[in-house]
Every structure is written in structure tokens, then in C-alpha cells.
């Protein structure tokens, strides 16, 4: 299984409702795709403030296989969503961290 983590640093002036609406679209992107096992969206609750580096929002998608993750990466809906996410993130791609972990 591949656990796909995406952490986002949004600018402070972006409204919480706008952030919530944007991140909720992750479900719409994943719904038609095969191999998506789970989708979780949330706010960072880590007490380790110095190492959070402003990444206060994120989502995790579990894919059955790396091929399922790769299909998501080239999916047209993912591309459109990714463009909106980059546009909203502080500093564009500098405000996004992606980390894929293989989970047994």
C-alpha cells in the first residue's frame, strides 16, 4: 500500500472556509479512481510548533498499489485540483510538501 501525504502551508489571509472547500475537493478527485482505499483530510494538531514550519493543513490518501497512485498523479481531475492547490498555497509549490510512504 502507498500512503500519499500532502501538507500545505496556506497564507494567513486565506479564509478557513476557502481552505476547507478546496481540501474537500480531494474526495471528488479520488471518488472515480480505482485503488483508493482511504482519504483523510485535516488540520495539523502537532504540539511541536518549531518543526511544523507553517504546514497546518493536509491530507492523506491510501492507494492499494503504486500503480494506483501513479494513475492518480496523471489523472486530469488531479491535475486541475493540483493547480488550484498550488495557486492557493503560500509560495506556490514551496508551500506544499508531498511524502509517499510504502506501508506493509
Residue frames as qw, qx, qy, qz and C-alpha x, y, z in Angstrom:
[[0.000, 0.891, 0.455, 0.000, 0.00, 0.00, 0.00],
 [0.386, 0.272, -0.017, 0.882, 1.15, 3.55, -0.71],
 [0.213, -0.804, -0.453, 0.322, 0.23, 6.28, 1.77],
 [0.364, 0.488, 0.205, 0.766, 0.36, 9.61, -0.07],
 [0.302, -0.693, -0.383, 0.531, 0.75, 12.58, 2.32],
 [0.285, 0.579, 0.210, 0.734, 0.25, 16.15, 1.17],
 [0.355, -0.629, -0.389, 0.572, 0.92, 19.00, 3.61],
 [0.261, 0.693, 0.313, 0.594, 0.01, 22.58, 2.74],
 [0.282, -0.402, -0.277, 0.826, 1.06, 25.97, 4.07],
 [0.151, 0.769, 0.515, 0.347, -1.69, 28.45, 3.23],
 [0.173, 0.366, -0.143, 0.903, -1.27, 32.22, 3.55],
 [0.075, -0.279, -0.699, 0.654, -2.75, 33.60, 6.77],
 [0.312, 0.246, 0.033, -0.917, -5.18, 35.84, 4.87],
 [0.405, -0.051, -0.773, -0.486, -6.87, 32.87, 3.16],
 [0.629, -0.282, 0.188, -0.699, -10.24, 32.25, 4.83],
 [0.363, -0.172, 0.891, -0.209, -10.77, 28.97, 6.66],
 [0.711, 0.414, 0.415, -0.388, -13.94, 28.35, 4.64],
 [0.564, 0.703, -0.348, -0.260, -11.95, 28.65, 1.39],
 [0.002, 0.487, -0.871, 0.061, -9.33, 26.21, 2.68],
 [0.535, 0.052, 0.772, -0.340, -11.99, 23.74, 3.79],
 [0.717, 0.558, 0.149, -0.390, -13.77, 23.96, 0.44],
 [0.413, 0.680, -0.582, -0.170, -10.57, 23.41, -1.52],
 [0.098, -0.360, 0.916, -0.149, -9.43, 20.44, 0.56],
 [0.672, 0.184, 0.568, -0.438, -12.89, 18.84, 0.44],
 [0.668, 0.585, -0.250, -0.386, -12.36, 18.51, -3.31],
 [0.040, -0.450, 0.891, 0.031, -9.81, 15.76, -2.61],
 [0.545, 0.145, 0.771, -0.294, -12.76, 13.40, -2.14],
 [0.659, 0.638, 0.129, -0.378, -14.17, 14.34, -5.56],
 [0.296, 0.687, -0.629, -0.209, -10.81, 13.76, -7.24],
 [0.130, -0.310, 0.936, -0.102, -10.42, 10.33, -5.63],
 [0.682, 0.159, 0.469, -0.539, -14.01, 9.07, -5.92],
 [0.824, 0.460, -0.085, -0.319, -13.85, 7.80, -9.53],
 [0.300, 0.641, -0.707, 0.012, -10.41, 6.23, -9.19],
 [0.941, -0.124, -0.313, -0.030, -9.70, 2.55, -8.64],
 [0.732, 0.109, -0.432, 0.515, -7.32, 1.60, -5.88],
 [0.100, -0.521, 0.295, -0.794, -8.12, 4.43, -3.46],
 [0.494, -0.253, -0.809, 0.194, -8.54, 2.78, -0.08],
 [0.345, -0.738, -0.458, 0.356, -8.98, 5.80, 2.19],
 [0.250, 0.590, 0.051, 0.766, -8.89, 9.59, 2.16],
 [0.456, -0.676, -0.427, 0.391, -8.32, 11.71, 5.26],
 [0.222, 0.664, 0.046, 0.712, -8.22, 15.49, 5.45],
 [0.561, -0.710, -0.379, 0.192, -7.33, 17.51, 8.49],
 [0.016, -0.928, 0.205, -0.311, -5.56, 20.19, 10.44],
 [0.586, 0.288, -0.600, 0.462, -2.14, 19.67, 11.96],
 [0.626, -0.729, -0.104, -0.257, -2.50, 19.13, 15.71],
 [0.781, 0.082, -0.355, 0.508, 1.19, 18.62, 16.44],
 [0.413, -0.895, -0.094, 0.141, 2.44, 20.40, 19.55],
 [0.694, -0.227, 0.232, 0.643, 5.93, 20.56, 18.01],
 [0.247, 0.923, 0.189, -0.226, 5.46, 24.11, 16.75],
 [0.143, -0.751, 0.446, 0.465, 9.07, 24.82, 15.77],
 [0.252, -0.197, 0.847, 0.425, 9.16, 21.95, 13.29],
 [0.480, 0.589, 0.621, -0.194, 5.67, 22.40, 11.81],
 [0.291, -0.148, 0.420, 0.846, 7.07, 25.14, 9.54],
 [0.345, 0.287, -0.020, -0.893, 3.60, 26.54, 8.87],
 [0.359, -0.031, -0.826, -0.433, 2.20, 23.32, 7.39],
 [0.346, -0.023, 0.569, -0.745, -1.15, 23.46, 9.17],
 [0.787, 0.276, 0.172, -0.524, -3.38, 21.56, 6.71],
 [0.050, 0.397, -0.863, -0.309, -3.06, 18.35, 4.83],
 [0.883, 0.095, 0.053, -0.456, -4.50, 15.17, 3.51],
 [0.273, -0.348, 0.892, 0.095, -3.55, 11.54, 3.23],
 [0.815, 0.275, -0.172, -0.481, -4.66, 9.15, 0.51],
 [0.544, -0.288, 0.788, 0.032, -4.08, 5.41, 0.80],
 [0.648, 0.455, -0.406, -0.456, -3.62, 3.62, -2.52],
 [0.974, -0.091, 0.188, -0.092, -3.67, -0.16, -2.89],
 [0.840, 0.064, 0.228, 0.488, -0.58, -0.12, -5.14],
 [0.264, -0.493, 0.209, 0.802, 1.99, 2.26, -6.53],
 [0.145, 0.240, 0.698, 0.658, 0.32, 1.85, -9.94],
 [0.113, -0.779, -0.616, -0.046, -2.94, 3.16, -8.42],
 [0.295, -0.748, -0.073, 0.591, -1.04, 6.17, -7.02],
 [0.291, -0.198, 0.503, 0.790, 0.61, 6.74, -10.40],
 [0.081, 0.533, 0.724, 0.431, -2.79, 6.70, -12.14],
 [0.206, -0.857, -0.397, 0.255, -3.97, 9.37, -9.69],
 [0.368, -0.547, 0.164, 0.734, -0.93, 11.51, -10.44],
 [0.132, -0.039, 0.588, 0.797, -1.70, 11.68, -14.17],
 [0.094, 0.630, 0.771, -0.015, -5.48, 11.94, -13.76],
 [0.137, 0.537, 0.282, 0.783, -6.98, 15.07, -15.33],
 [0.459, -0.801, -0.283, -0.261, -9.05, 15.93, -12.22],
 [0.734, -0.478, -0.098, 0.473, -5.94, 15.60, -10.06],
 [0.490, 0.193, 0.167, 0.834, -4.10, 17.99, -12.37],
 [0.121, -0.696, -0.286, -0.648, -6.83, 20.60, -12.13],
 [0.648, -0.730, -0.216, -0.011, -7.07, 20.22, -8.35],
 [0.746, -0.232, -0.024, 0.624, -3.28, 20.35, -8.01],
 [0.301, 0.442, 0.179, 0.826, -3.20, 23.60, -9.98],
 [0.363, -0.773, -0.219, -0.471, -5.76, 25.17, -7.63],
 [0.783, -0.556, -0.154, 0.231, -3.86, 23.89, -4.59],
 [0.636, 0.029, 0.037, 0.770, -0.55, 25.32, -5.81],
 [0.064, 0.610, 0.215, 0.760, -2.25, 28.66, -6.58],
 [0.537, -0.757, -0.192, -0.319, -3.68, 28.82, -3.05],
 [0.833, -0.338, -0.188, 0.396, -0.55, 27.66, -1.20],
 [0.210, -0.936, 0.160, 0.231, 1.86, 30.18, 0.23],
 [0.173, -0.651, 0.632, 0.384, 4.71, 30.49, -2.24],
 [0.724, 0.375, -0.416, -0.403, 3.13, 28.07, -4.74],
 [0.884, 0.062, -0.462, 0.035, 4.93, 24.73, -4.74],
 [0.257, 0.376, -0.618, 0.641, 7.16, 25.97, -1.88],
 [0.465, -0.252, 0.382, -0.758, 4.02, 25.81, 0.28],
 [0.931, 0.009, -0.076, -0.357, 3.36, 22.14, -0.46],
 [0.133, -0.493, 0.858, -0.056, 5.15, 19.05, 0.83],
 [0.900, 0.094, -0.218, -0.366, 4.42, 15.61, -0.62],
 [0.158, -0.468, 0.854, -0.163, 5.65, 12.44, 1.06],
 [0.864, 0.051, -0.325, -0.382, 4.76, 8.93, -0.14],
 [0.316, -0.458, 0.786, -0.269, 5.33, 6.05, 2.23],
 [0.628, 0.052, -0.724, -0.280, 5.14, 2.38, 1.40],
 [0.536, -0.334, 0.517, -0.578, 3.14, 0.67, 4.12],
 [0.182, 0.116, -0.971, -0.104, 3.18, -3.10, 4.53]]
